[in-house]
């Protein structure tokens, strides 16, 4: 009977770990059947080791190592994975010690049934808190502090807490509170980061629109000057036509065109968000003497919000311009096509394969992971590849109302 109860409790425990990690780390790179298979392997190995040895230390090591290995399948930063794996182990272990200290050597405590149910309730509450809350992935400046604190509670619990002493239950509760405080600090930093990111996006949008106003103002002035001298230009063209000098006519028309067209104006879709963003980013590439190719067939109105478009296009083009700075062969090609409610964006840029961008503690945009997070709101996807010195980025998404807020 006790063996059956242990198997059931371990099944509940593994499911609770699945609920927590899946809620905390988000999207997995594996398909659902393969993801379930990894947790099934965790359950089978954990149950077999415990039934074969009954050694608590083996169980502790397995309950730390298994969540760490499982977390590798998720799309997130390594530090966050470590924090999630070690914290989940700490909470599970401390709840187990608290249950044994309170209930003594009863069947439900020895088999871990009460502990499993408690951990599952805690994980379910955490999932409810995380539901409809799309986090922007980030590298926390407190990562090592959070990981060290969680690991420290495990060490203190193993070295000082006696499972037969009800007095030590107080220590366990304190250690549990420390772990919950860890998550509170993480949550507060996440909120601060989300606010900072939005402010930076707003600042970026302002830069785009300010640049667009400058471009439009320059174009308007050029047209006004040309209009002022329009009669003189017509008379000069008539003289050239009468003289039959086609070369002079073509040269004069090119001069008129250069006088009207603003060099920093690349995008003329009529969509203010797209035009502002593209004119700004492509002007940066132009300053690097890059060979620029740009084509856009986009309606003047889209259901993609300005904020989300800035995250998607702004981040990817920032990365492309940065890559151009690091190489001598500078080519940038951008294509945007709208067809039957689907938007496809192709970005190709040259880069130096030997140059690796390193994280230096500063923000380099939100990153590809956040782009993917935003694309999920529009049922889109991001595909990246490289071919020699050319980096290719393809985005497809639906022009639909966003399904949630970032």
C-alpha positions as CSV (number, residue, x, y, z in Angstrom):
1,X,0.0,0.0,0.0
2,X,2.8,2.4,0.9
3,X,4.6,1.7,-2.4
4,X,1.4,2.5,-4.3
5,X,0.9,5.7,-2.3
6,X,4.5,6.8,-3.0
7,X,4.1,6.2,-6.8
8,X,0.9,8.3,-6.8
9,X,2.6,11.0,-4.7
10,X,5.6,11.1,-7.0
11,X,3.3,11.3,-10.0
12,X,1.6,14.3,-8.4
13,X,5.0,15.8,-7.5
14,X,6.3,15.5,-11.1
15,X,3.1,17.0,-12.5
16,X,3.5,19.9,-10.0
17,X,7.0,20.5,-11.3
18,X,5.7,20.4,-14.8
19,X,3.0,23.0,-14.0
20,X,5.6,25.3,-12.4
21,X,8.4,25.1,-15.0
22,X,6.0,25.3,-17.9
23,X,4.4,28.4,-16.4
24,X,7.7,30.0,-15.4
25,X,9.8,29.4,-18.5
26,X,7.0,29.5,-21.1
27,X,7.4,28.1,-24.6
28,X,9.3,24.8,-25.2
29,X,11.3,24.0,-28.3
30,X,10.0,20.5,-28.2
31,X,6.6,19.3,-29.4
32,X,4.1,18.5,-26.7
33,X,4.5,14.6,-26.9
34,X,8.3,15.0,-26.5
35,X,7.9,17.5,-23.6
36,X,5.6,15.0,-21.8
37,X,8.1,12.3,-22.5
38,X,10.8,14.2,-20.6
39,X,8.6,14.5,-17.5
40,X,7.6,10.9,-17.8
41,X,11.3,9.9,-17.8
42,X,11.8,12.1,-14.7
43,X,9.0,10.3,-13.0
44,X,10.2,6.8,-13.9
45,X,13.8,7.4,-13.0
46,X,12.9,9.2,-9.7
47,X,10.5,6.4,-8.7
48,X,12.9,3.7,-9.5
49,X,15.8,5.3,-7.7
50,X,13.8,5.8,-4.5
51,X,12.3,2.3,-4.5
52,X,15.7,0.8,-5.2
53,X,17.8,2.8,-2.6
54,X,15.5,4.8,-0.4
55,X,18.4,7.2,0.1
56,X,17.2,10.8,0.6
57,X,20.4,12.3,-0.8
58,X,20.0,10.5,-4.1
59,X,16.5,11.8,-4.3
60,X,17.6,15.4,-3.5
61,X,20.3,15.3,-6.2
62,X,17.8,13.9,-8.7
63,X,15.2,16.5,-7.9
64,X,17.8,19.2,-8.6
65,X,19.4,17.7,-11.7
66,X,16.2,16.6,-13.4
67,X,14.5,20.0,-13.5
68,X,17.7,21.6,-14.7
69,X,17.9,19.2,-17.6
70,X,14.2,19.5,-18.3
71,X,14.5,23.3,-18.4
72,X,17.0,23.2,-21.3
73,X,14.1,22.5,-23.6
74,X,12.6,26.0,-23.0
75,X,13.4,29.2,-24.8
76,X,14.8,31.4,-22.1
77,X,18.1,32.5,-20.5
78,X,20.2,30.0,-18.7
79,X,20.2,32.0,-15.4
80,X,16.4,32.0,-15.3
81,X,16.4,28.2,-15.9
82,X,18.8,27.6,-13.1
83,X,16.8,29.9,-10.8
84,X,13.6,28.1,-11.7
85,X,15.1,24.6,-11.2
86,X,16.8,25.2,-7.9
87,X,13.9,27.2,-6.5
88,X,11.4,24.5,-7.3
89,X,13.7,21.9,-5.7
90,X,14.1,24.1,-2.6
91,X,10.3,24.6,-2.2
92,X,9.6,20.9,-2.7
93,X,12.2,19.8,-0.2
94,X,11.2,22.3,2.5
95,X,7.5,21.5,2.1
96,X,8.5,17.8,2.5
97,X,10.5,18.5,5.7
98,X,7.7,20.6,7.1
99,X,5.1,17.9,6.5
100,X,7.3,15.2,8.1
101,X,8.0,17.5,11.1
102,X,4.3,18.2,11.6
103,X,2.8,14.8,10.8
104,X,5.7,12.7,12.2
105,X,6.1,9.2,10.7
106,X,2.6,8.7,9.3
107,X,1.9,6.9,6.0
108,X,0.8,10.1,4.2
109,X,4.0,11.9,5.2
110,X,6.4,9.1,4.6
111,X,5.0,8.4,1.1
112,X,5.0,12.1,0.3
113,X,1.3,12.3,-0.6
114,X,0.5,15.4,1.5
115,X,3.7,17.0,0.2
116,X,2.8,16.3,-3.4
117,X,-0.6,17.7,-3.0
118,X,0.7,20.9,-1.3
119,X,3.3,21.4,-4.0
120,X,0.7,21.0,-6.7
121,X,-1.5,23.6,-5.1
122,X,1.4,26.0,-4.9
123,X,2.3,25.4,-8.5
124,X,-1.3,25.8,-9.6
125,X,-1.5,29.2,-7.8
126,X,1.7,30.2,-9.5
127,X,0.3,29.3,-12.9
128,X,-2.9,31.2,-12.2
129,X,-0.7,34.3,-11.3
130,X,1.3,33.9,-14.6
131,X,-1.8,33.3,-16.8
132,X,-2.2,36.0,-19.5
133,X,1.0,37.6,-18.3
134,X,3.5,37.5,-21.2
135,X,6.8,38.3,-19.8
136,X,9.6,39.9,-21.7
137,X,12.7,37.7,-21.4
138,X,15.6,39.4,-19.7
139,X,18.9,38.8,-18.0
140,X,18.3,39.7,-14.4
141,X,21.2,41.6,-12.7
142,X,20.2,39.7,-9.5
143,X,20.4,36.2,-11.2
144,X,23.3,34.9,-9.2
145,X,21.9,36.4,-6.0
146,X,18.5,34.7,-6.5
147,X,20.1,31.3,-7.4
148,X,22.6,31.5,-4.5
149,X,19.8,32.3,-2.0
150,X,17.6,29.4,-3.3
151,X,20.6,27.0,-3.1
152,X,21.5,28.3,0.3
153,X,18.0,27.4,1.7
154,X,18.5,23.9,0.4
155,X,21.9,23.6,2.2
156,X,20.5,25.1,5.5
157,X,17.6,22.8,5.3
158,X,19.7,19.6,4.8
159,X,22.3,20.5,7.4
160,X,20.1,21.9,10.2
161,X,16.6,20.6,10.0
162,X,15.6,17.4,11.7
163,X,12.6,15.7,10.2
164,X,11.5,14.4,13.6
165,X,11.7,17.8,15.4
166,X,8.6,19.9,15.4
167,X,10.8,22.8,16.6
168,X,12.6,22.8,13.3
169,X,9.4,23.4,11.5
170,X,9.8,27.1,12.3
171,X,13.2,27.1,10.5
172,X,11.5,25.4,7.5
173,X,8.8,28.1,7.4
174,X,11.5,30.8,7.5
175,X,13.4,29.1,4.6
176,X,10.2,28.8,2.6
177,X,9.5,32.5,3.2
178,X,12.9,33.3,1.9
179,X,12.2,31.4,-1.3
180,X,8.8,33.2,-1.7
181,X,10.6,36.5,-1.2
182,X,13.1,35.4,-3.9
183,X,10.2,35.2,-6.3
184,X,8.8,38.5,-5.1
185,X,12.1,40.2,-5.9
186,X,12.1,38.5,-9.3
187,X,8.5,39.7,-10.0
188,X,9.3,43.3,-8.9
189,X,12.4,43.4,-11.2
190,X,10.3,41.9,-14.0
191,X,7.7,44.7,-13.6
192,X,10.5,47.3,-13.5
193,X,12.1,45.9,-16.6
194,X,8.7,45.8,-18.5
195,X,8.1,49.5,-17.6
196,X,11.7,50.5,-18.7
197,X,11.3,48.5,-21.9
198,X,8.0,50.3,-22.7
199,X,9.6,53.7,-22.0
200,X,12.5,52.9,-24.3
201,X,10.1,51.8,-27.0
202,X,8.2,55.1,-26.6
203,X,11.5,57.0,-26.8
204,X,12.4,55.0,-30.0
205,X,9.0,55.8,-31.5
206,X,9.5,59.5,-30.8
207,X,12.9,59.3,-32.5
208,X,11.3,57.6,-35.6
209,X,8.5,60.2,-35.8
210,X,10.9,63.1,-35.2
211,X,13.1,61.9,-38.0
212,X,10.0,61.5,-40.2
213,X,8.9,65.0,-39.5
214,X,12.4,66.2,-40.5
215,X,12.2,64.2,-43.7
216,X,8.7,65.5,-44.6
217,X,9.7,69.1,-43.8
218,X,12.8,68.8,-46.0
219,X,10.8,67.4,-48.8
220,X,8.1,70.1,-48.5
221,X,10.8,72.8,-48.6
222,X,12.3,71.3,-51.7
223,X,9.0,71.1,-53.5
224,X,8.2,74.7,-52.4
225,X,11.4,75.9,-53.9
226,X,10.9,73.9,-57.1
227,X,7.3,75.3,-57.4
228,X,8.6,78.8,-57.0
229,X,11.0,78.3,-60.0
230,X,8.6,76.1,-61.9
231,X,8.0,78.6,-64.7
232,X,11.7,79.0,-65.3
233,X,12.2,75.2,-65.4
234,X,9.4,74.8,-68.0
235,X,11.0,77.5,-70.1
236,X,14.4,75.9,-69.9
237,X,13.0,72.5,-70.8
238,X,11.2,74.0,-73.9
239,X,14.5,75.4,-75.0
240,X,16.2,72.0,-74.7
241,X,13.3,70.4,-76.6
242,X,13.5,72.9,-79.4
243,X,17.3,72.3,-79.6
244,X,16.7,68.5,-79.7
245,X,19.4,67.8,-77.1
246,X,18.0,64.7,-75.4
247,X,21.1,64.2,-73.2
248,X,20.7,67.7,-71.8
249,X,17.0,67.1,-71.2
250,X,17.7,63.9,-69.3
251,X,20.4,65.6,-67.2
252,X,18.1,68.5,-66.4
253,X,15.3,66.2,-65.4
254,X,17.6,64.3,-63.1
255,X,18.7,67.6,-61.5
256,X,15.0,68.4,-60.9
257,X,14.4,65.0,-59.4
258,X,17.4,65.3,-57.0
259,X,16.1,68.7,-56.0
260,X,12.7,67.2,-55.0
261,X,13.5,63.8,-53.6
262,X,14.8,63.7,-50.0
263,X,17.8,61.4,-49.7
264,X,16.6,60.1,-46.3
265,X,13.2,59.2,-47.6
266,X,13.1,55.5,-48.6
267,X,9.6,54.5,-47.6
268,X,6.4,55.9,-49.3
269,X,3.7,53.3,-48.2
270,X,1.5,55.9,-46.6
271,X,1.6,53.9,-43.4
272,X,3.1,56.4,-40.9
273,X,4.5,53.7,-38.6
274,X,6.2,51.8,-41.3
275,X,7.5,54.9,-43.1
276,X,8.8,56.5,-40.0
277,X,10.6,53.4,-38.8
278,X,12.0,52.4,-42.1
279,X,13.2,55.9,-43.1
280,X,15.1,56.1,-39.7
281,X,16.7,52.7,-39.8
282,X,17.6,52.8,-43.5
283,X,19.2,56.2,-43.1
284,X,21.5,54.7,-40.5
285,X,22.4,52.0,-43.0
286,X,22.9,54.7,-45.7
287,X,25.4,56.5,-43.4
288,X,27.5,53.3,-43.5
289,X,27.5,53.5,-47.3
290,X,25.6,50.2,-47.4
291,X,24.0,49.0,-50.7
292,X,20.3,49.3,-49.8
293,X,17.4,47.5,-51.5
294,X,13.9,48.2,-50.1
295,X,10.5,47.2,-51.3
296,X,7.2,47.6,-49.4
297,X,3.7,46.7,-50.5
298,X,1.8,47.5,-47.3
299,X,-1.6,49.2,-46.8
300,X,-1.7,52.5,-45.1
301,X,-3.5,51.0,-42.1
302,X,-2.7,47.8,-40.2
303,X,-4.0,46.1,-37.1
304,X,-0.4,45.8,-35.8
305,X,0.1,48.4,-33.0
306,X,2.9,51.0,-33.3
307,X,4.5,49.6,-30.1
308,X,4.5,46.0,-31.4
309,X,5.8,47.0,-34.9
310,X,8.6,48.9,-33.2
311,X,9.6,45.8,-31.2
312,X,9.5,43.6,-34.3
313,X,11.0,45.8,-37.0
314,X,13.0,48.1,-34.9
315,X,14.9,45.3,-33.0
316,X,15.6,43.3,-36.2
317,X,16.8,46.3,-38.1
318,X,18.9,47.5,-35.2
319,X,20.6,44.1,-35.3
320,X,21.1,44.3,-39.0
321,X,22.6,47.8,-38.9
322,X,24.9,46.7,-36.0
323,X,26.0,43.7,-38.2
324,X,26.7,46.1,-41.1
325,X,29.0,48.1,-38.8
326,X,31.2,45.0,-38.2
327,X,31.8,44.1,-41.8
328,X,33.3,45.7,-45.0
329,X,30.8,44.3,-47.5
330,X,27.6,46.2,-46.5
331,X,24.4,45.1,-48.1
332,X,20.9,45.4,-46.7
333,X,17.7,44.2,-48.4
334,X,14.3,44.6,-46.9
335,X,11.0,43.4,-48.4
336,X,7.5,43.8,-46.9
337,X,4.5,42.3,-48.6
338,X,0.9,42.2,-47.6
339,X,-1.4,39.6,-49.1
340,X,-4.8,38.5,-48.0
341,X,-4.3,39.5,-44.4
342,X,-0.8,38.0,-44.0
343,X,2.3,40.1,-43.7
344,X,5.6,38.8,-44.8
345,X,8.9,40.6,-43.9
346,X,12.2,39.5,-45.4
347,X,15.5,41.1,-44.1
348,X,18.9,40.1,-45.6
349,X,22.1,41.7,-44.4
350,X,25.8,41.0,-44.6
351,X,27.7,40.3,-41.4
352,X,31.1,39.1,-40.2
353,X,30.7,35.5,-39.2
354,X,33.8,35.8,-37.0
355,X,32.3,38.6,-34.9
356,X,30.2,37.5,-32.0
357,X,28.1,40.1,-30.2
358,X,28.8,39.9,-26.5
359,X,26.4,40.9,-23.7
360,X,28.1,43.8,-21.9
361,X,25.5,44.7,-19.3
362,X,23.8,47.2,-21.6
363,X,20.6,46.9,-23.5
364,X,20.9,45.9,-27.2
365,X,17.2,46.0,-27.9
366,X,14.7,43.5,-26.7
367,X,16.1,40.6,-28.7
368,X,14.8,37.8,-30.8
369,X,13.1,36.1,-27.9
370,X,10.9,39.2,-27.3
371,X,10.2,39.5,-31.1
372,X,8.9,35.9,-31.0
373,X,6.8,36.8,-27.9
374,X,5.2,39.7,-29.7
375,X,4.7,37.6,-32.9
376,X,2.7,35.1,-30.9
377,X,0.0,37.8,-30.4
378,X,-0.4,37.9,-34.2
379,X,0.0,34.1,-34.7
380,X,3.3,34.8,-36.4
381,X,6.6,33.2,-36.6
382,X,10.3,34.1,-37.0
383,X,12.8,32.1,-39.1
384,X,16.5,33.0,-39.1
385,X,19.3,31.5,-41.1
386,X,22.7,32.4,-42.5
387,X,24.4,31.6,-45.8
388,X,28.1,32.5,-45.8
389,X,28.3,36.2,-44.9
390,X,24.5,36.8,-45.4
391,X,22.1,36.7,-42.5
392,X,18.4,36.0,-43.4
393,X,15.4,36.8,-41.4
394,X,11.8,35.9,-42.4
395,X,8.7,37.0,-40.5
396,X,5.2,36.0,-41.3
397,X,2.2,37.2,-39.2
398,X,-1.5,37.8,-39.5
399,X,-2.8,41.4,-39.7
400,X,-5.2,40.7,-36.8
401,X,-6.0,42.4,-33.5
402,X,-3.4,41.5,-30.9
403,X,-4.5,38.6,-28.6
404,X,-2.8,40.1,-25.5
405,X,-0.6,42.7,-24.1
406,X,3.2,42.4,-23.7
